Amino acid sequence: MRRLFFILGFLLLSALPLYGVVGCGPGTDNSDCGNVGDPYEGGAPPGGTELTACGTLAAGTAYYITADLGSDPTVTCLTLAYGGHQTLDLRRHTLTGRIWGTINLNGLTIFNGSVNCSIAGDYCIHLSSDSNYTAKTRLHHLTPHNSVDPGTIGMAAVWASWTGLDGTNLALEVDHITCYVGTAPNASRSGCLRIGTGKKIDILNNDLTCNADTKACNLIEVIPEAGYVNGLIHNNKVTITTNTVSQGVPRAIAVSGPDSGSTGTQGWQVYNNLCTANNGRCFRFRQVNNLQAHDNQVLNCAATMGYGCYHFGDPSNGTEYVGDAQAVIYNETITLDTGGVGFFLRDGNGWTVKNCTVTGTHGKLGDIRTPGQAPPGGPVPTSATFCGITGASGLDTDSTAAASTTVNIFNAGNWSGAGTINVLPSCP
C-alpha cells in the first residue's frame, strides 16, 4: 500500500505544470532570464589587473574593476587591442562609455555588470573580427543600455560581427543579458542585440524589452553571411510593450540573410522562447533556408499594419532578397485573444507550419500576400503547408493572393483567397 501511494504521488507530481521550474522561456518560472544568477558559475572571481581608468585592454590579459568606471557616455572608454583573449570582469559595477574592438577578437569574455552609453548609430559594446576564430567569445551577465535619442539613425546595445564561415565550432555566446530599448527611430532599426556573422552562435537566457512606442525596435537581430551557420536562439524572454504608432512595427527576434544573396543562411534553430507580442511581431524570418522554429510561446499576438506574429519572407522587391525555403514551424503555442495575424507569408517556398496550438477567437491564423517584384529569373511563387493546427478560429488569405500561391491544408480551419488550395489527406 505504501508503495502504491508513492507511485500515485509520483505520477501526480509528474502531471503538474512545469512553471515552477527554474529557467527562462516557456514552462519555467523565468527566474533565470537576464542578468541574474551566478556570473562565476560556482567559481571564485578571477584575478588579473585592476582597471582604474579608461584605456586599452592588452591581448591575453584579465582585467577587473572595483568601482564604477568612465564618465562620458558619448565616447569610447575601453579599446580592445589586436589579438583578443581579454577577460573583463565588471564585478557588478557600471562602465560608462563604449567598449570598442574591431580586429581579431577571439577568446574575449566580458561579464558581470552594466555598460551605459549614449551613441547614435553605434553600440555600447562594438565587436568585430577580421579573422577566423580560434576560441569562443562570450558576453554574459550584462546590462547594456544605449540611451541616445537616435533620431533617424539606428543603434543597439551590442554589435558583434565575424568574417569567414564555419558552422562547426561555437564562435559567440551571448547569455544572461538584460536590455531594454527606450527609444527608436521610424526607419533605421534600433535594438538590443545585433549580430552579423557566418559562424555558429548561441543566444540564450536573455531578458529583452522594447519599451512602449519604440517603433522599429529589434530585440535580437541576426544578419549572418550566406551559408551553413547552425545558429541557436533559445530560452529567451522577449517582450514588446504596446506600440501605438503606425510606423515601423517592432520585431522581437529577426533572422535575415544577406542583401542580394543568392542563397540564404541555413540551419537555424529558434526554440523555447517566450514572446509577448502585444501589437508587434515576435519572429521575422527572411532569406533563410532549413530553419526550424519550435516550442516557442507567443502571448497576445496582435501585430499591426497587417503583419503577423510570425512573419516569413520579404515584403519588398524581389531583387533585394531571393526567397526562403524549407522552413519548418512546429509545436508552437499562440494566443490570439486580442486579434492580429498568427502567420504572415510572402515570397517564400516550402514553408511548413504544423502541430501548433492557437487559442482565442479574435484575429486570423494565416495571411499569404502577393509576392513582391520578381527577382531575375522569373517570379518566386509562395507555397505553404498548414496542418495539425488545433483551436484555430479561422485561416484566411488576403484578397490579393497571387495565382501562384499554393496553400496545402489539413485540419487547419477555413481558407479563402485567389491562390490554389490543396486539401491534404493527412498531416505530413
N, C-alpha and C positions, 0 to 999 in steps of 0.2 A: 504493500500500500504506500509506504513512504517513497519507494522508487517511482510509483505511478504519479504521485503528487509532484515529484521532482521533474518528471518528464513533461507533465502538463504545464508546470510553471515555466519550464524552458521554452516550450512551444508558444506560450502566451507572450513571453518576452520577445521571442523572435518575430512575432507578428506585429509588435509595436512599431510605429513610425520612427525613422532614424533622425528626427530633427534635434535630438539631444546629443548627437554625435559631434565631437569637436572637429571642426574643419571649416571649409569655405566652399560654398556652392550649394546646389540643391541637396536636400536630405541631411543637412548639417545644421548646427546652431550658429554657424557663421562667426564663431569666436576666433577663428584663425585667419580672418580676412584683413589685409592691410598690415600696417606697421605695428604688429603686436607680437607677443611671444618672446622667445629667447634668441637674440641675434647671434649668440655664440654657440647655440645648439649643444648645450651641455658642457662646453669647454670654458676655459678661463679667457679673459680678454688678452689678445696678443700684445706683445711688446713692440718695440721699434723706436722710431724717432718722434718726439713730441713736436707738433706744429704750434707755433705761437704767432705766426703772421702769414699772410697770403704769399704765394710764390710758386716755384716749380717743384714738382714731385719727381725725384730721380727714379729711373727704371730699377726694378728689382728691389724696391725698398718699402718697408712697412712704416706707416705713419699713424698717429692718433692725435686727437685734441682733447684738452681737459676743460675748455671753456668755449663759449661761442666765438666764432672766427669770422672776420670780414665785416665791413660796414657799409659798402656801396653796392646795392643790388643790381646796378646797371653795368657793372664791369666784370671782368674775369678775376676771380680770386685765386684759383688753383689751375696751373697748367701741367699736363701730364707729359713728361719727357719721352722721347723716342725709346722704344724697347719694351714698354709695357711692364707687366708683372708688379705693379704697385698695389699696395693694400692701404686703404684709408678707412680707419675706424673713427666715426664721429662721436662715439660714446655718449649718445643721446643729446648732443648739443646741436646748435644750428650754425650752418655755414651760410653767410650772406654773400651773394655773388655767384658767378658761373664757374663750373668745373669744365675745363676745355682740354680736349685731346684729339688730335687729327691724324695720327700716324702710328702704326704698329702697336696696337693696344692689347696684345694677347695677355691673358692671365691677370687682368685687372679685377680688383674687388673694391667696391665702395658700399658702406653699410652703416646702419645703426645711428640714424639721426635725421635732421632736416636740412634741405637745401632750398634757400629762397632767392629768387632773382626777379628782376623786372626788365626784361629784354624783349623788345618787339622783333618778331620774325626769327627768333632763335630759341635757345633752350637753356634750362638751368644746368643740365648735365648733357654735354655735347661730346659724343664719342664717335670716331670713325677711324677705320684702319685700312691701310692700303696693301696689306699683305695677308697671305693665308695664315689662319690662326694655328697656334701650336698648343694653346691652353685656353680653357674656358674663362670668359669674363662673366662676372656676376654682380648684379645690383640687387641689394635686398635690405629689408627693414629700413626703408627710407620714406620720408615725406617731402617730396619735391613740389614746389609751387612757383609758377611764373605769374606774377601779379600784375603785369603790364596790361594796359588797355590797348590792344593791338591795332585798333582802327580797321584798316583793310589788309593787314598783314598777319598771316598765320604764325602761331608759335605753339610750343608744347613744353612740358616739364622735362621730358627725357627724349633725346635722339641718339640712336645707335645704328651704325652702318658699317658693314664689312664687304669688301670686294671678294671676287672669286666664288667658286661653287664647291660645296662639299656637303652632302646630305647625311653623312655617317656620324661624325663626332659633334658633340654639343658645343656650339661656339658662344652662345649667350644665354644666360638665365636671368630672368627678371621676376622677383618674387617678393611678397610681403611689402608692397608699395601702397601707401595711402596718398591719393591725389584727388584734387577737385579742380575743375575749370570754372573760374569765376566770371570770365568774360570772353567773348569770341566774336570775330567779325562775321559779316554776312557771307563772304565768298571764301577767302583763304581759310582753311580749317585750322582750328586750334584744339589742343587736347592734352592728354596725359603722357601716353607712351607712343612714340613714333619710331618704328623700326624699319630699316631698309637693308636687306641682306639676302644673299642667296644661300646662306648657311643655316644649319639647324639651330633653332632657338626654342626656349621653353618659357612661357609666360604663365605664372600661376600664383594663386593665393593673394591676389591684389584686390584692393577696395577702391574703386574709382567712380567719381561722380561728376556729371555735368550739372552745374547749378542752373536755376531757372533762367530761361531766355538767353542761353548761351549760343543759340542759333546753330552755326555749323561746327558743333563740337564733336570730336572723335576721341573716345577714351583710349582704345587700343587701335592703332592704325599700322598695319604691316604692308609694306610695298616691296616685296622681295624681287630679286632678279628672276629671270626665267630659268626653269629647270627644276630638278627634284630637290625639295627642301626638307620635307618631313617635319615641319614646324608644329609645335604644340601650343594651344591656348586653352587652359582648363582651370577649373576650380577658382574662378574669379567672381567677384561680386561687382557688377557694373550697373549703375543707376543713372537714368536720365530724368532729371527733375522737369516737371511740366513746362513745356515750351509754348508760349502763346503767340509768338511771332510767326509770320508766314514764310520766312526765308530760311534756307539752309537747315533743313531738318537734321538734328544731331544723330550720330551713329555710335553705338556703344563699342562694337567690335567690327573692324573693317579689314578685310584681306583682299588685296588688289595686286594683280600682276603689273609688269612694266608697261608704260605707254608705248603704243605702236609695236608691241611684241607680237611675234608670230606664234609663240607658244606661251601658255600660262605657267605660273608656278604650280607645283604638284605636291601631292602627298600631305596636305594639311589635315590636322585633327583638331576640331573645336568641340569641346565636350565638358560637361559638368559645370557649366557657368550659370549663374543666377542673374538674370537681367530684368530689371524693372524698366519697362519701355516708356510708360506714360504715352506721350504722343510723338516719340522718336522712333528710330529704327534700332533694333537690337543687333542685327547681323547684316553686314553688307559684304557680299562676295562677288568679285569682279575679276575676270581674266584668271580663273583658277581651273585646274583640272584635277580630277580624282580627289577632291576634297570630301571629307566626311565631317558632318556636324551631328552630334547625337547626345542624348541625355542632358540637354540643356533645359532650363525652365524659364519661361517668359511670363512676366506678370504685367497686367494692364496693357495689353497690346492695343494701341490706338494711334498708329502712325498717321501723321498729317500729310497733306499735299498728294494724296493718292498713293503714297509709298506703303511698303509693308514692313512688319517687324522682322521678316526675313526678306532681304532684297537681293535678288540674283541677277547677274548680267549687267549690261551697261545701258544707261538711258540716253546717251548722246550719240554722236555719229559713229558709224562702224569703222572709220579709218583710224580711230584712236585706240580701240580695243577690238580684238579679233573674235572674241566669244568665249564661252565657257562650256565645259563638257564633263560628263560623267561624275557629277557631284551627287552624293547621297546624304539625305537628311532623314534621320530616323530616331524614334524613341524620344521625341520632344514633347513637352507639356506646355501648352499655350493657353493663356486666359484672355478672352476677347470680351470681357464684361462691358467695357465702355466703348466698343466699336473699333473701327480700324480694319486693316487687312493683314491676315496672317502671313501669306506668301506672295511676293510680287516678283514676277519673272519677266526678263526681256533680254533678247539676243543671247540665248543660251541653248545648248544642245545636250540632251540626255540627262536632264535633271530628274532625280527620283526622290519623292517625298513619301515616306511610308511609316506606318505604325506609330502615328502621333496622336496625342490626346488633346482635344480642343474643348474648352469649357466656355460657357457664356452664350448669350443669344443675340448680341449686337455685333455688327460688322460682318465681314465675309472671309472665308478661309483663303481663297486664292484669287489672283488677278494676273492675267497674262496680257501684255501690251504688244502693240505693233513694234517690230524691230526698228532700230534707227537706220540711218543711212547705211547702205550696204558697203562693206569693205571691198577692195579689189578682188576680183574672182567670183563675184556673184553674191546674191543675198544670203544672209545667215538665217536659217529657219529657227524657230523656237519650239522646243519639244519638252514635255514633262510628263512624268507618271505620278499620279496621286493615288495611293492605295492604302487600305487599312487605317483610314482616319476615323476615329471614334469621337462622338459628341459634337460633330460639326453641324452648325445650323444651316449652312449653305456654302456652295462653292461656285463662284461666278468669274467670268472673264469680262474685261472691258469691251464695250461695243465696237471698239476699233481693232479688235484682234485680227491679225492678218490671216489670209487664207493659208499661209504656210505654217501656221501654228497647229501643232498636233498635241492633243491632250488625251492621255490614257487614264481611265478612271476605273477604280474598283472600290465599292463601299466608301465613297468619299463625298456624299452629298449630291447636290444638283449642279449642273454645269450649263452655261449658256454663252453664246458668243458666235463669232464668224469663223472660228477655227474648226478644224476637223476633230471629231470626238470618236475615240476608240474605246469601246466597253470591254474591259478585261474579264476573262472567265475566272481569274484568281489573282491574288496579290503576288507579284514576283519577289 
